[in-house]
Amino acid sequence: MRGGLDRYAFLCLLAITFLTAIGNTGLISIMPAIGRIVGITDTLVASIFSLSALVWAIASPGWARVADRRGRRPLIQLGLLGFIGSMLGCGLAVFAGLKGLLAPAMTFVAFFLVRSSYGLFGSAAATATQAYVADRTRGQERVRALSGQAGALSLGTIFGPAMAPFLILPPLGLAMPLILFALAGMIALAMSAAMIPAERFTPRMPATGAAAPRARLWRDPAVAPFFRYGIVVASIQAMNLYTLGFVVIDRLGEGPVAAQGAVGAAMVGGALAGLFGQWGLVNWLRLGPAAMVRWGSALALAGNALMMLGHGYAPLFAGFALANLGYGLARPGFAAGASLAAGPDAQAGVAGNISSIAGASIVLPPILSVLLYESWAPAPFVLACAALAGATLYAWINPAIGRVRNVS
């Protein structure tokens, strides 16, 4: 069903990515403050997203199979419904905890379980969106389109943390941003119904002997190197993101709510840097996947070294921005590289695996990072630097990554 990528449908996909990113990163930015006020430990706050991420990682390959049978548009809309429901449920759990209607432990359990619904249904949208774009693009056009989507994600990451402090309003307080993010999801759902054309979709059945094509992609020597690189880089980015709020609060020495503006500013700076890479450098320099992954992890390594060696807020801000410039190249780089290395009938499988990597990277790395941070503050950055050095070396010496060098 390959054809041109409809301009308005693509703009709608960008808007959906943007609005859901506002909600997810806005939630991440206020969770340290919520946890410390409600009385939930830092490690439990980090683990709140783990069940959702685990469900996301497990469900993504299954949604890829459904996308091949049912089409992409229905799954995009299902994912938006999951986003809306999870934001509303989490908002109610937070409000109950802040008002003392639930004990801290019960607040944690309620939030933990409700958030998992986003892992189940949100992964459907992420998988279907990438497959929708890959069906309709090729070569450098696909690199630009996937980088454009990653840029929309970065743009949402700018607005989410920047807006969240101003959305902490009566009568719901810290729960109010979550309710408003759910309303943004409703807007995105309405846009999807109006702007994404109904597909004339022919179900794609796996070829004989291809019962588990997504699993075999991990053994494909042309595609698997991008997945291996991707899980490392995505995990380190998750460690940086989910530890940032605690590091900012501690380095400033202020209360959780008082430091919220600085947490948001650091997240905005990082997102702006990532957006510059995705919407600026990729197009200006016509970067291919190989260059994106090689320089992306190298820049992320430099950013983590700066966060580790610096003292105070300014080096943390600058290092986080530099690291996110690197992630802004590396994430769409390995996604585009895997997509271009695979055949046209494997695009949903690639998209499912990329989505699964995104979920798997948030299952254990944030918890590990916070545990390391609580024992020795530089520890998460030491681990990040070691892992990124290995990923950069792997990207330079692996021949499969080098072959996907120039695309047209």
Number of C-alpha atoms within 10 A of each C-alpha: 11 12 8 11 16 14 11 13 18 19 16 20 24 21 20 28 23 25 26 25 22 27 30 18 26 27 23 23 27 25 22 26 24 21 23 15 16 22 17 18 15 19 19 16 25 26 23 23 25 25 22 26 27 21 22 29 26 20 22 31 27 17 27 30 20 19 28 22 14 17 22 28 19 18 24 26 23 16 24 28 21 23 29 25 20 25 28 20 19 22 25 20 22 28 21 20 25 22 12 12 13 17 16 20 13 14 24 23 14 20 22 21 17 21 25 22 23 26 27 22 27 29 36 31 28 25 31 29 25 25 24 23 25 26 19 15 18 20 16 19 16 21 29 22 23 23 26 22 26 24 27 25 25 31 23 29 30 28 22 28 29 25 16 27 20 11 19 16 13 9 9 19 14 24 27 21 25 28 23 18 27 25 17 19 25 18 15 24 21 12 17 21 14 13 16 19 12 12 12 8 13 11 13 16 12 14 9 6 7 11 11 12 20 22 14 14 19 17 12 14 14 19 23 20 21 27 20 15 22 25 21 18 28 21 23 29 24 21 25 24 19 25 23 22 24 19 19 22 21 15 13 14 11 12 13 23 18 14 20 22 19 19 25 28 16 26 30 24 22 27 27 23 24 31 27 19 26 32 21 16 17 23 16 9 8 15 20 23 30 24 21 28 32 24 19 28 33 23 24 31 27 19 26 30 22 20 25 20 13 14 11 13 18 12 17 24 23 20 27 29 26 25 28 32 28 29 31 34 33 31 28 27 28 28 25 32 30 27 27 23 21 18 10 13 15 19 25 30 28 33 29 30 26 28 28 24 24 24 28 22 24 27 24 19 24 28 24 17 25 27 18 17 18 15 10 10 16 15 16 25 24 15 16 25 21 13 17 23 16 16 23 21 13 17 24 15 11 12 13 18 27 16 13 18 14 14 16 9
